């Protein structure tokens, strides 16, 4: 939760320090590098650690350690270890939103110039930006993620290029009694912050810069963004549960034949192509008009399932979709920083990123992999994904990001109740307080 939350973490951490620090004792033989990763993708990360251990030729070994499934719990565990000075933390898989906070707190070791140059070589600019703070590289991009438009081509033969166009199409479908919902993340959590930031940056705006200047109320970008959010939530045929909708809810609505459009991550393609119970099995049957039906019509949602670039806010100007992903950082408490930087280069190499993409479902950060046939086969929408990444935006790079995200998600939910002018004015004041560690977050 930004600067002030890290201070609160410290007290609990010191109480646990004797237990945690016991993990950091030196061992005989070659150094062991502990590689902390999220639970999701742990299998692929463990395989990468084994491959890189073999490549090291006995100079060191890498042991993958699994963090909790929740991103908040991952961050909390790492923060506690780092505040306690745990020397057993060497390499960390960190969310793209943590770079500024961890760097400012002194928990990350800055990449030396030679190692930074290796990371930058061939890495997509958007993901690279997520590991950069104050002009320095603090974390190396391992994988990334971005949203594109998924739609029903029977309901929308010409996919919308702008949000205005999409809302117009949706309301026309609703007037005919056809599936018309626009599925997007409207619940009070990080997803609605990402939606807003994408719309804001696509309109030329910014929440806050790296100097801490609050810019959300500069110009009309925030008003444009919040107006779109309010219109999506109140349009005829809108999903009545949009205010509690997360990524999986949108996926399910599309598979159930209830949605015409969906803004979501590439996992939805794998899901609709996966048999139950693990996936949507092609979605429900649809009738000649495109309505969902329980009768076997020989046609399912998957037969009309297609993708296109994320809709623009400004006609003719590509959307700047806010990206996610996982970066690799070297702990400032590690006893083997030089070896850890070397290991990071291996852990994010071409082979390991391809494995993560094909087996783990997370797009790579190395540009060359987007022309790899095995990647393209697994990601038929790769061109739209690549275009989204090429025009990407990142979340505000500030140590106070966690607090700012909470402020945004509270003020923007439910999206149907947004009053653009009033909401933006209130956000500017609350974000200034969060940036300056003043007052309480919602």
Order of alpha helices (4+ residues) and beta strands (2+ residues): alpha-alpha-beta-alpha-beta-alpha-beta-alpha-alpha-alpha-beta-beta-beta-beta-alpha-beta-alpha-alpha-alpha-beta-alpha-beta-beta-beta-beta-alpha-alpha-beta-alpha-alpha-alpha-alpha
